[in-house]
Amino acid sequence: MSQDYPARIAALEDALRQKDSQLSLIAETESFLRSALSRAEEKIENEEREIEHLRA
């Protein structure tokens, strides 16, 4: 039974590394999406200002 511990620990470490990698990817994706949303909002605001300027 004690011989299974190293293999189990290695499997758990591998699973932990995979989860950590997934979390990093999620964080990068979230950051990218927040940045894209911010740029889109800024573009909309600029276009709204331009429309108001053209109406005046």
N, CA, C, O and CB atoms as a CASP TS submission, in Angstrom:
PFRMAT TS
TARGET T0000
AUTHOR 0000-0000-0000
METHOD Language model
MODEL 1
PARENT N/A
ATOM      1  N   MET     1       0.819  -1.190   0.000  1.00  0.00           N
ATOM      2  CA  MET     1       0.000   0.000   0.000  1.00  0.00           C
ATOM      3  C   MET     1       0.862   1.252   0.000  1.00  0.00           C
ATOM      4  O   MET     1       0.553   2.209  -0.710  1.00  0.00           O
ATOM      5  CB  MET     1      -0.931  -0.001   1.196  1.00  0.00           C
ATOM      6  N   SER     2       1.934   1.266   0.781  1.00  0.00           N
ATOM      7  CA  SER     2       2.782   2.451   0.854  1.00  0.00           C
ATOM      8  C   SER     2       3.490   2.708  -0.476  1.00  0.00           C
ATOM      9  O   SER     2       3.930   3.828  -0.736  1.00  0.00           O
ATOM     10  CB  SER     2       3.810   2.299   1.976  1.00  0.00           C
ATOM     11  N   GLN     3       3.601   1.690  -1.309  1.00  0.00           N
ATOM     12  CA  GLN     3       4.228   1.872  -2.613  1.00  0.00           C
ATOM     13  C   GLN     3       3.338   2.698  -3.545  1.00  0.00           C
ATOM     14  O   GLN     3       3.832   3.284  -4.509  1.00  0.00           O
ATOM     15  CB  GLN     3       4.538   0.511  -3.245  1.00  0.00           C
ATOM     16  N   ASP     4       2.046   2.750  -3.272  1.00  0.00           N
ATOM     17  CA  ASP     4       1.114   3.514  -4.099  1.00  0.00           C
ATOM     18  C   ASP     4       1.196   5.011  -3.824  1.00  0.00           C
ATOM     19  O   ASP     4       0.794   5.816  -4.664  1.00  0.00           O
ATOM     20  CB  ASP     4      -0.304   3.029  -3.867  1.00  0.00           C
ATOM     21  N   TYR     5       1.713   5.391  -2.660  1.00  0.00           N
ATOM     22  CA  TYR     5       1.746   6.809  -2.304  1.00  0.00           C
ATOM     23  C   TYR     5       2.546   7.663  -3.280  1.00  0.00           C
ATOM     24  O   TYR     5       2.048   8.709  -3.695  1.00  0.00           O
ATOM     25  CB  TYR     5       2.317   6.968  -0.929  1.00  0.00           C
ATOM     26  N   PRO     6       3.747   7.278  -3.664  1.00  0.00           N
ATOM     27  CA  PRO     6       4.493   8.118  -4.618  1.00  0.00           C
ATOM     28  C   PRO     6       3.741   8.302  -5.946  1.00  0.00           C
ATOM     29  O   PRO     6       3.728   9.395  -6.511  1.00  0.00           O
ATOM     30  CB  PRO     6       5.871   7.501  -4.890  1.00  0.00           C
ATOM     31  N   ALA     7       3.130   7.242  -6.428  1.00  0.00           N
ATOM     32  CA  ALA     7       2.375   7.349  -7.679  1.00  0.00           C
ATOM     33  C   ALA     7       1.163   8.251  -7.493  1.00  0.00           C
ATOM     34  O   ALA     7       0.845   9.060  -8.364  1.00  0.00           O
ATOM     35  CB  ALA     7       1.932   5.958  -8.169  1.00  0.00           C
ATOM     36  N   ARG     8       0.493   8.111  -6.361  1.00  0.00           N
ATOM     37  CA  ARG     8      -0.689   8.947  -6.081  1.00  0.00           C
ATOM     38  C   ARG     8      -0.281  10.419  -5.938  1.00  0.00           C
ATOM     39  O   ARG     8      -0.958  11.310  -6.450  1.00  0.00           O
ATOM     40  CB  ARG     8      -1.411   8.460  -4.787  1.00  0.00           C
ATOM     41  N   ILE     9       0.818  10.658  -5.247  1.00  0.00           N
ATOM     42  CA  ILE     9       1.312  12.032  -5.082  1.00  0.00           C
ATOM     43  C   ILE     9       1.667  12.624  -6.445  1.00  0.00           C
ATOM     44  O   ILE     9       1.335  13.774  -6.729  1.00  0.00           O
ATOM     45  CB  ILE     9       2.550  12.065  -4.138  1.00  0.00           C
ATOM     46  N   ALA    10       2.334  11.847  -7.277  1.00  0.00           N
ATOM     47  CA  ALA    10       2.699  12.323  -8.615  1.00  0.00           C
ATOM     48  C   ALA    10       1.451  12.643  -9.434  1.00  0.00           C
ATOM     49  O   ALA    10       1.418  13.647 -10.147  1.00  0.00           O
ATOM     50  CB  ALA    10       3.560  11.273  -9.347  1.00  0.00           C
ATOM     51  N   ALA    11       0.433  11.803  -9.337  1.00  0.00           N
ATOM     52  CA  ALA    11      -0.811  12.043 -10.071  1.00  0.00           C
ATOM     53  C   ALA    11      -1.503  13.307  -9.570  1.00  0.00           C
ATOM     54  O   ALA    11      -2.023  14.093 -10.362  1.00  0.00           O
ATOM     55  CB  ALA    11      -1.753  10.837  -9.941  1.00  0.00           C
ATOM     56  N   LEU    12      -1.509  13.497  -8.261  1.00  0.00           N
ATOM     57  CA  LEU    12      -2.132  14.694  -7.694  1.00  0.00           C
ATOM     58  C   LEU    12      -1.360  15.958  -8.074  1.00  0.00           C
ATOM     59  O   LEU    12      -1.955  16.995  -8.366  1.00  0.00           O
ATOM     60  CB  LEU    12      -2.221  14.574  -6.168  1.00  0.00           C
ATOM     61  N   GLU    13      -0.035  15.860  -8.065  1.00  0.00           N
ATOM     62  CA  GLU    13       0.783  17.004  -8.481  1.00  0.00           C
ATOM     63  C   GLU    13       0.518  17.357  -9.936  1.00  0.00           C
ATOM     64  O   GLU    13       0.434  18.534 -10.287  1.00  0.00           O
ATOM     65  CB  GLU    13       2.277  16.704  -8.275  1.00  0.00           C
ATOM     66  N   ASP    14       0.384  16.341 -10.787  1.00  0.00           N
ATOM     67  CA  ASP    14       0.093  16.572 -12.196  1.00  0.00           C
ATOM     68  C   ASP    14      -1.281  17.224 -12.361  1.00  0.00           C
ATOM     69  O   ASP    14      -1.438  18.162 -13.142  1.00  0.00           O
ATOM     70  CB  ASP    14       0.157  15.251 -12.983  1.00  0.00           C
ATOM     71  N   ALA    15      -2.260  16.732 -11.632  1.00  0.00           N
ATOM     72  CA  ALA    15      -3.603  17.318 -11.695  1.00  0.00           C
ATOM     73  C   ALA    15      -3.578  18.768 -11.220  1.00  0.00           C
ATOM     74  O   ALA    15      -4.254  19.625 -11.787  1.00  0.00           O
ATOM     75  CB  ALA    15      -4.594  16.496 -10.845  1.00  0.00           C
ATOM     76  N   LEU    16      -2.801  19.034 -10.184  1.00  0.00           N
ATOM     77  CA  LEU    16      -2.685  20.397  -9.669  1.00  0.00           C
ATOM     78  C   LEU    16      -2.034  21.319 -10.703  1.00  0.00           C
ATOM     79  O   LEU    16      -2.465  22.458 -10.883  1.00  0.00           O
ATOM     80  CB  LEU    16      -1.873  20.408  -8.362  1.00  0.00           C
ATOM     81  N   ARG    17      -1.003  20.827 -11.376  1.00  0.00           N
ATOM     82  CA  ARG    17      -0.356  21.624 -12.426  1.00  0.00           C
ATOM     83  C   ARG    17      -1.334  21.924 -13.563  1.00  0.00           C
ATOM     84  O   ARG    17      -1.353  23.032 -14.100  1.00  0.00           O
ATOM     85  CB  ARG    17       0.885  20.887 -12.974  1.00  0.00           C
ATOM     86  N   GLN    18      -2.141  20.931 -13.924  1.00  0.00           N
ATOM     87  CA  GLN    18      -3.124  21.137 -14.990  1.00  0.00           C
ATOM     88  C   GLN    18      -4.164  22.180 -14.581  1.00  0.00           C
ATOM     89  O   GLN    18      -4.520  23.051 -15.375  1.00  0.00           O
ATOM     90  CB  GLN    18      -3.816  19.810 -15.345  1.00  0.00           C
ATOM     91  N   LYS    19      -4.644  22.089 -13.354  1.00  0.00           N
ATOM     92  CA  LYS    19      -5.625  23.066 -12.858  1.00  0.00           C
ATOM     93  C   LYS    19      -5.008  24.460 -12.804  1.00  0.00           C
ATOM     94  O   LYS    19      -5.664  25.443 -13.149  1.00  0.00           O
ATOM     95  CB  LYS    19      -6.144  22.658 -11.456  1.00  0.00           C
ATOM     96  N   ASP    20      -3.762  24.550 -12.378  1.00  0.00           N
ATOM     97  CA  ASP    20      -3.075  25.839 -12.323  1.00  0.00           C
ATOM     98  C   ASP    20      -2.947  26.434 -13.725  1.00  0.00           C
ATOM     99  O   ASP    20      -3.135  27.636 -13.916  1.00  0.00           O
ATOM    100  CB  ASP    20      -1.682  25.684 -11.676  1.00  0.00           C
ATOM    101  N   SER    21      -2.630  25.596 -14.688  1.00  0.00           N
ATOM    102  CA  SER    21      -2.528  26.043 -16.073  1.00  0.00           C
ATOM    103  C   SER    21      -3.885  26.528 -16.581  1.00  0.00           C
ATOM    104  O   SER    21      -3.966  27.544 -17.272  1.00  0.00           O
ATOM    105  CB  SER    21      -1.996  24.910 -16.968  1.00  0.00           C
ATOM    106  N   GLN    22      -4.939  25.808 -16.242  1.00  0.00           N
ATOM    107  CA  GLN    22      -6.284  26.218 -16.651  1.00  0.00           C
ATOM    108  C   GLN    22      -6.658  27.557 -16.027  1.00  0.00           C
ATOM    109  O   GLN    22      -7.236  28.416 -16.694  1.00  0.00           O
ATOM    110  CB  GLN    22      -7.314  25.149 -16.260  1.00  0.00           C
ATOM    111  N   LEU    23      -6.333  27.736 -14.764  1.00  0.00           N
ATOM    112  CA  LEU    23      -6.638  28.999 -14.089  1.00  0.00           C
ATOM    113  C   LEU    23      -5.868  30.158 -14.711  1.00  0.00           C
ATOM    114  O   LEU    23      -6.400  31.261 -14.842  1.00  0.00           O
ATOM    115  CB  LEU    23      -6.315  28.897 -12.597  1.00  0.00           C
ATOM    116  N   SER    24      -4.635  29.915 -15.087  1.00  0.00           N
ATOM    117  CA  SER    24      -3.845  30.958 -15.747  1.00  0.00           C
ATOM    118  C   SER    24      -4.473  31.337 -17.082  1.00  0.00           C
ATOM    119  O   SER    24      -4.553  32.517 -17.422  1.00  0.00           O
ATOM    120  CB  SER    24      -2.389  30.489 -15.956  1.00  0.00           C
ATOM    121  N   LEU    25      -4.914  30.349 -17.829  1.00  0.00           N
ATOM    122  CA  LEU    25      -5.556  30.611 -19.115  1.00  0.00           C
ATOM    123  C   LEU    25      -6.855  31.387 -18.920  1.00  0.00           C
ATOM    124  O   LEU    25      -7.156  32.300 -19.688  1.00  0.00           O
ATOM    125  CB  LEU    25      -5.831  29.293 -19.858  1.00  0.00           C
ATOM    126  N   ILE    26      -7.613  31.029 -17.905  1.00  0.00           N
ATOM    127  CA  ILE    26      -8.853  31.747 -17.599  1.00  0.00           C
ATOM    128  C   ILE    26      -8.548  33.199 -17.255  1.00  0.00           C
ATOM    129  O   ILE    26      -9.233  34.105 -17.729  1.00  0.00           O
ATOM    130  CB  ILE    26      -9.606  31.067 -16.435  1.00  0.00           C
ATOM    131  N   ALA    27      -7.536  33.424 -16.441  1.00  0.00           N
ATOM    132  CA  ALA    27      -7.165  34.790 -16.054  1.00  0.00           C
ATOM    133  C   ALA    27      -6.722  35.601 -17.272  1.00  0.00           C
ATOM    134  O   ALA    27      -7.089  36.768 -17.407  1.00  0.00           O
ATOM    135  CB  ALA    27      -6.040  34.765 -14.999  1.00  0.00           C
ATOM    136  N   GLU    28      -5.939  34.990 -18.155  1.00  0.00           N
ATOM    137  CA  GLU    28      -5.500  35.684 -19.367  1.00  0.00           C
ATOM    138  C   GLU    28      -6.691  36.013 -20.265  1.00  0.00           C
ATOM    139  O   GLU    28      -6.767  37.103 -20.831  1.00  0.00           O
ATOM    140  CB  GLU    28      -4.475  34.829 -20.136  1.00  0.00           C
ATOM    141  N   THR    29      -7.612  35.072 -20.391  1.00  0.00           N
ATOM    142  CA  THR    29      -8.801  35.290 -21.214  1.00  0.00           C
ATOM    143  C   THR    29      -9.656  36.405 -20.636  1.00  0.00           C
ATOM    144  O   THR    29     -10.142  37.267 -21.367  1.00  0.00           O
ATOM    145  CB  THR    29      -9.623  34.000 -21.330  1.00  0.00           C
ATOM    146  N   GLU    30      -9.839  36.385 -19.321  1.00  0.00           N
ATOM    147  CA  GLU    30     -10.619  37.431 -18.666  1.00  0.00           C
ATOM    148  C   GLU    30      -9.985  38.804 -18.895  1.00  0.00           C
ATOM    149  O   GLU    30     -10.684  39.773 -19.189  1.00  0.00           O
ATOM    150  CB  GLU    30     -10.742  37.145 -17.159  1.00  0.00           C
ATOM    151  N   SER    31      -8.685  38.880 -18.762  1.00  0.00           N
ATOM    152  CA  SER    31      -7.977  40.141 -18.975  1.00  0.00           C
ATOM    153  C   SER    31      -8.153  40.626 -20.414  1.00  0.00           C
ATOM    154  O   SER    31      -8.408  41.807 -20.650  1.00  0.00           O
ATOM    155  CB  SER    31      -6.484  39.979 -18.648  1.00  0.00           C
ATOM    156  N   PHE    32      -8.016  39.719 -21.364  1.00  0.00           N
ATOM    157  CA  PHE    32      -8.195  40.072 -22.771  1.00  0.00           C
ATOM    158  C   PHE    32      -9.607  40.580 -23.031  1.00  0.00           C
ATOM    159  O   PHE    32      -9.789  41.590 -23.711  1.00  0.00           O
ATOM    160  CB  PHE    32      -7.897  38.866 -23.668  1.00  0.00           C
ATOM    161  N   LEU    33     -10.607  39.883 -22.493  1.00  0.00           N
ATOM    162  CA  LEU    33     -11.993  40.283 -22.720  1.00  0.00           C
ATOM    163  C   LEU    33     -12.312  41.624 -22.075  1.00  0.00           C
ATOM    164  O   LEU    33     -13.034  42.438 -22.651  1.00  0.00           O
ATOM    165  CB  LEU    33     -12.934  39.222 -22.189  1.00  0.00           C
ATOM    166  N   ARG    34     -11.778  41.854 -20.880  1.00  0.00           N
ATOM    167  CA  ARG    34     -11.988  43.157 -20.233  1.00  0.00           C
ATOM    168  C   ARG    34     -11.375  44.279 -21.072  1.00  0.00           C
ATOM    169  O   ARG    34     -11.971  45.345 -21.223  1.00  0.00           O
ATOM    170  CB  ARG    34     -11.378  43.163 -18.808  1.00  0.00           C
ATOM    171  N   SER    35     -10.202  44.037 -21.606  1.00  0.00           N
ATOM    172  CA  SER    35      -9.535  45.030 -22.443  1.00  0.00           C
ATOM    173  C   SER    35     -10.336  45.279 -23.723  1.00  0.00           C
ATOM    174  O   SER    35     -10.517  46.427 -24.130  1.00  0.00           O
ATOM    175  CB  SER    35      -8.103  44.571 -22.788  1.00  0.00           C
ATOM    176  N   ALA    36     -10.809  44.222 -24.347  1.00  0.00           N
ATOM    177  CA  ALA    36     -11.603  44.365 -25.568  1.00  0.00           C
ATOM    178  C   ALA    36     -12.898  45.119 -25.287  1.00  0.00           C
ATOM    179  O   ALA    36     -13.313  45.962 -26.081  1.00  0.00           O
ATOM    180  CB  ALA    36     -11.913  42.987 -26.174  1.00  0.00           C
ATOM    181  N   LEU    37     -13.532  44.819 -24.166  1.00  0.00           N
ATOM    182  CA  LEU    37     -14.761  45.517 -23.789  1.00  0.00           C
ATOM    183  C   LEU    37     -14.493  46.996 -23.564  1.00  0.00           C
ATOM    184  O   LEU    37     -15.273  47.846 -23.992  1.00  0.00           O
ATOM    185  CB  LEU    37     -15.372  44.894 -22.529  1.00  0.00           C
ATOM    186  N   SER    38     -13.404  47.298 -22.902  1.00  0.00           N
ATOM    187  CA  SER    38     -13.041  48.687 -22.647  1.00  0.00           C
ATOM    188  C   SER    38     -12.816  49.442 -23.955  1.00  0.00           C
ATOM    189  O   SER    38     -13.278  50.572 -24.110  1.00  0.00           O
ATOM    190  CB  SER    38     -11.785  48.759 -21.772  1.00  0.00           C
ATOM    191  N   ARG    39     -12.107  48.816 -24.894  1.00  0.00           N
ATOM    192  CA  ARG    39     -11.870  49.454 -26.194  1.00  0.00           C
ATOM    193  C   ARG    39     -13.183  49.652 -26.950  1.00  0.00           C
ATOM    194  O   ARG    39     -13.381  50.690 -27.581  1.00  0.00           O
ATOM    195  CB  ARG    39     -10.893  48.612 -27.039  1.00  0.00           C
ATOM    196  N   ALA    40     -14.069  48.679 -26.894  1.00  0.00           N
ATOM    197  CA  ALA    40     -15.360  48.791 -27.578  1.00  0.00           C
ATOM    198  C   ALA    40     -16.198  49.912 -26.976  1.00  0.00           C
ATOM    199  O   ALA    40     -16.827  50.682 -27.702  1.00  0.00           O
ATOM    200  CB  ALA    40     -16.127  47.461 -27.503  1.00  0.00           C
ATOM    201  N   GLU    41     -16.205  50.003 -25.650  1.00  0.00           N
ATOM    202  CA  GLU    41     -16.957  51.073 -24.992  1.00  0.00           C
ATOM    203  C   GLU    41     -16.398  52.441 -25.376  1.00  0.00           C
ATOM    204  O   GLU    41     -17.156  53.380 -25.620  1.00  0.00           O
ATOM    205  CB  GLU    41     -16.921  50.896 -23.462  1.00  0.00           C
ATOM    206  N   GLU    42     -15.079  52.550 -25.429  1.00  0.00           N
ATOM    207  CA  GLU    42     -14.441  53.811 -25.809  1.00  0.00           C
ATOM    208  C   GLU    42     -14.798  54.180 -27.249  1.00  0.00           C
ATOM    209  O   GLU    42     -15.060  55.344 -27.553  1.00  0.00           O
ATOM    210  CB  GLU    42     -12.910  53.715 -25.645  1.00  0.00           C
ATOM    211  N   LYS    43     -14.806  53.192 -28.122  1.00  0.00           N
ATOM    212  CA  LYS    43     -15.153  53.441 -29.523  1.00  0.00           C
ATOM    213  C   LYS    43     -16.602  53.917 -29.631  1.00  0.00           C
ATOM    214  O   LYS    43     -16.890  54.849 -30.383  1.00  0.00           O
ATOM    215  CB  LYS    43     -14.940  52.163 -30.373  1.00  0.00           C
ATOM    216  N   ILE    44     -17.501  53.299 -28.901  1.00  0.00           N
ATOM    217  CA  ILE    44     -18.906  53.709 -28.908  1.00  0.00           C
ATOM    218  C   ILE    44     -19.041  55.145 -28.420  1.00  0.00           C
ATOM    219  O   ILE    44     -19.762  55.943 -29.019  1.00  0.00           O
ATOM    220  CB  ILE    44     -19.755  52.764 -28.032  1.00  0.00           C
ATOM    221  N   GLU    45     -18.351  55.475 -27.338  1.00  0.00           N
ATOM    222  CA  GLU    45     -18.406  56.840 -26.805  1.00  0.00           C
ATOM    223  C   GLU    45     -17.894  57.847 -27.829  1.00  0.00           C
ATOM    224  O   GLU    45     -18.485  58.914 -27.998  1.00  0.00           O
ATOM    225  CB  GLU    45     -17.587  56.944 -25.509  1.00  0.00           C
ATOM    226  N   ASN    46     -16.806  57.518 -28.508  1.00  0.00           N
ATOM    227  CA  ASN    46     -16.259  58.413 -29.531  1.00  0.00           C
ATOM    228  C   ASN    46     -17.243  58.591 -30.685  1.00  0.00           C
ATOM    229  O   ASN    46     -17.429  59.701 -31.182  1.00  0.00           O
ATOM    230  CB  ASN    46     -14.921  57.870 -30.058  1.00  0.00           C
ATOM    231  N   GLU    47     -17.870  57.499 -31.105  1.00  0.00           N
ATOM    232  CA  GLU    47     -18.834  57.582 -32.196  1.00  0.00           C
ATOM    233  C   GLU    47     -20.067  58.383 -31.779  1.00  0.00           C
ATOM    234  O   GLU    47     -20.621  59.130 -32.585  1.00  0.00           O
ATOM    235  CB  GLU    47     -19.246  56.178 -32.652  1.00  0.00           C
ATOM    236  N   GLU    48     -20.500  58.233 -30.526  1.00  0.00           N
ATOM    237  CA  GLU    48     -21.639  59.013 -30.041  1.00  0.00           C
ATOM    238  C   GLU    48     -21.306  60.500 -30.021  1.00  0.00           C
ATOM    239  O   GLU    48     -22.144  61.326 -30.382  1.00  0.00           O
ATOM    240  CB  GLU    48     -22.056  58.545 -28.636  1.00  0.00           C
ATOM    241  N   ARG    49     -20.081  60.853 -29.600  1.00  0.00           N
ATOM    242  CA  ARG    49     -19.656  62.254 -29.611  1.00  0.00           C
ATOM    243  C   ARG    49     -19.615  62.799 -31.040  1.00  0.00           C
ATOM    244  O   ARG    49     -20.021  63.933 -31.292  1.00  0.00           O
ATOM    245  CB  ARG    49     -18.274  62.402 -28.947  1.00  0.00           C
ATOM    246  N   GLU    50     -19.125  61.986 -31.963  1.00  0.00           N
ATOM    247  CA  GLU    50     -19.059  62.413 -33.360  1.00  0.00           C
ATOM    248  C   GLU    50     -20.461  62.632 -33.927  1.00  0.00           C
ATOM    249  O   GLU    50     -20.688  63.597 -34.657  1.00  0.00           O
ATOM    250  CB  GLU    50     -18.299  61.373 -34.206  1.00  0.00           C
ATOM    251  N   ILE    51     -21.388  61.761 -33.604  1.00  0.00           N
ATOM    252  CA  ILE    51     -22.775  61.913 -34.061  1.00  0.00           C
ATOM    253  C   ILE    51     -23.373  63.198 -33.507  1.00  0.00           C
ATOM    254  O   ILE    51     -24.021  63.951 -34.234  1.00  0.00           O
ATOM    255  CB  ILE    51     -23.631  60.697 -33.635  1.00  0.00           C
ATOM    256  N   GLU    52     -23.156  63.449 -32.223  1.00  0.00           N
ATOM    257  CA  GLU    52     -23.673  64.679 -31.611  1.00  0.00           C
ATOM    258  C   GLU    52     -23.054  65.913 -32.269  1.00  0.00           C
ATOM    259  O   GLU    52     -23.733  66.917 -32.484  1.00  0.00           O
ATOM    260  CB  GLU    52     -23.390  64.688 -30.093  1.00  0.00           C
ATOM    261  N   HIS    53     -21.777  65.831 -32.581  1.00  0.00           N
ATOM    262  CA  HIS    53     -21.090  66.949 -33.238  1.00  0.00           C
ATOM    263  C   HIS    53     -21.681  67.196 -34.630  1.00  0.00           C
ATOM    264  O   HIS    53     -21.878  68.343 -35.030  1.00  0.00           O
ATOM    265  CB  HIS    53     -19.567  66.667 -33.342  1.00  0.00           C
ATOM    266  N   LEU    54     -21.962  66.116 -35.360  1.00  0.00           N
ATOM    267  CA  LEU    54     -22.522  66.261 -36.706  1.00  0.00           C
ATOM    268  C   LEU    54     -23.952  66.795 -36.670  1.00  0.00           C
ATOM    269  O   LEU    54     -24.381  67.488 -37.593  1.00  0.00           O
ATOM    270  CB  LEU    54     -22.488  64.921 -37.436  1.00  0.00           C
ATOM    271  N   ARG    55     -24.677  66.478 -35.622  1.00  0.00           N
ATOM    272  CA  ARG    55     -26.053  66.973 -35.490  1.00  0.00           C
ATOM    273  C   ARG    55     -26.083  68.460 -35.148  1.00  0.00           C
ATOM    274  O   ARG    55     -27.047  69.155 -35.469  1.00  0.00           O
ATOM    275  CB  ARG    55     -26.802  66.179 -34.418  1.00  0.00           C
ATOM    276  N   ALA    56     -25.042  68.938 -34.506  1.00  0.00           N
ATOM    277  CA  ALA    56     -25.020  70.346 -34.054  1.00  0.00           C
ATOM    278  C   ALA    56     -24.759  71.318 -35.180  1.00  0.00           C
ATOM    279  O   ALA    56     -24.712  72.527 -34.954  1.00  0.00           O
ATOM    280  CB  ALA    56     -23.968  70.537 -32.986  1.00  0.00           C
TER
END
